[in-house]
């Protein structure tokens, strides 16, 4: 089996000493698309105003920019340069001096197994002593197009994150790493380790980003105890590796099918008089939409402290998704809402993470929530003709309901999501019954992992 490294070299300025401190995070994912090609998708976040060559600075959402970078294949004999690295600026937050963008490209498969990476300098100034003054970053994805035991070609996990997560000293936090696998494989998360996963040309973020931070591999959850005496205020770079495995997963023998990296920032502020923070209300874990149809995602936020109302709702969205202004929730004056609207095309078929968080006037953030949007020309849907009770049946108390779907479904555990099964009275759109999908009274006939 041939092994090839693809190196994405980014020359933001002419010399090392002139590199800007601008990187805020990013991620990569891939999937096979036929014709001996893969589709590579990457997300990146930079400061909104980059002190570099003209064309890097994002001044308008929707603009397509050159990152002054080449995607290269150092081991390719015919042509090391693949193409210039591009990105489309999707979201711009001038208060945080942050710009987020993404790009999708196709690449001819050079071997059964290879890696794509993007490493360069420099992060925005970091404070963590554990990262040794990290400057460089490395984003990568490992690709293996050898047929799996089930005969299919693998697809990588998909992830994303808001560029910065904010915390106060003296509190306990739980941060869920958004990770979804299109093949319904087992997904595990860990810190990046070693030269293969961390920047070596420049000192890179590697391992735990700061004291007090631990990772739960199976749940993909970061636990952050900011009361730890060695936690320092400031920004800390997190470099997480997300891998997928065939089920059933065995910690000792299972081999990763692929891996992707997710990089973002933790911003620790000085100790506060309270740990109360705003909350995103019942964020949906996923939504499906057909190409050409319009999807709406309503984000609802409420303050953790009534004296500190919601100031903004920050979003990270795919290209073409529009955002309404923030408005009052008609059912609760303390809550604020933002509506995201998107009409995807056939080119958008696949998974798209949408992440968001709320900020209150006390500068507390809710922590991010993410919804995976699945664009599919035949999306998952219930099959009423094979479900019970059948349409038109008079419902009797204590009836057992069996709902069948067009494809396999997976039961979430209580820590994964706030997914619910709701029975709605159609005429008035009133919820007459609700149960958490993770509840013991709900039985799923497929493996749960």
HELIX and SHEET records of a PDB file:
HELIX    1   1 UNK A   16  UNK A   18  5                                   3    
HELIX    2   2 UNK A  129  UNK A  131  5                                   3    
HELIX    3   3 UNK A  346  UNK A  348  5                                   3    
HELIX    4   4 UNK A  384  UNK A  386  5                                   3    
SHEET    1   A10 UNK A 164  UNK A 168  0                                        
SHEET    2   A10 UNK A 258  UNK A 269  1                                        
SHEET    3   A10 UNK A  23  UNK A  34 -1                                        
SHEET    4   A10 UNK A  37  UNK A  47 -1                                        
SHEET    5   A10 UNK A  98  UNK A 108 -1                                        
SHEET    6   A10 UNK A  81  UNK A  93 -1                                        
SHEET    7   A10 UNK A  64  UNK A  72 -1                                        
SHEET    8   A10 UNK A   3  UNK A  10 -1                                        
SHEET    9   A10 UNK A 113  UNK A 121  1                                        
SHEET   10   A10 UNK A 136  UNK A 144 -1                                        
SHEET    1   B 2 UNK A 157  UNK A 159  0                                        
SHEET    2   B 2 UNK A 179  UNK A 181 -1                                        
SHEET    1   C 4 UNK A 164  UNK A 168  0                                        
SHEET    2   C 4 UNK A 258  UNK A 269  1                                        
SHEET    3   C 4 UNK A 234  UNK A 245 -1                                        
SHEET    4   C 4 UNK A 186  UNK A 191 -1                                        
SHEET    1   D 3 UNK A 172  UNK A 176  0                                        
SHEET    2   D 3 UNK A 221  UNK A 225 -1                                        
SHEET    3   D 3 UNK A 213  UNK A 216 -1                                        
SHEET    1   E 4 UNK A 279  UNK A 280  0                                        
SHEET    2   E 4 UNK A 294  UNK A 302 -1                                        
SHEET    3   E 4 UNK A 332  UNK A 343 -1                                        
SHEET    4   E 4 UNK A 322  UNK A 323 -1                                        
SHEET    1   F 4 UNK A 279  UNK A 280  0                                        
SHEET    2   F 4 UNK A 294  UNK A 302 -1                                        
SHEET    3   F 4 UNK A 332  UNK A 343 -1                                        
SHEET    4   F 4 UNK A 327  UNK A 329 -1                                        
SHEET    1   G 4 UNK A 286  UNK A 289  0                                        
SHEET    2   G 4 UNK A 369  UNK A 375  1                                        
SHEET    3   G 4 UNK A 350  UNK A 360 -1                                        
SHEET    4   G 4 UNK A 310  UNK A 316 -1                                        
SHEET    1   H 2 UNK A 420  UNK A 425  0                                        
SHEET    2   H 2 UNK A 430  UNK A 436 -1                                        
END                                                                             
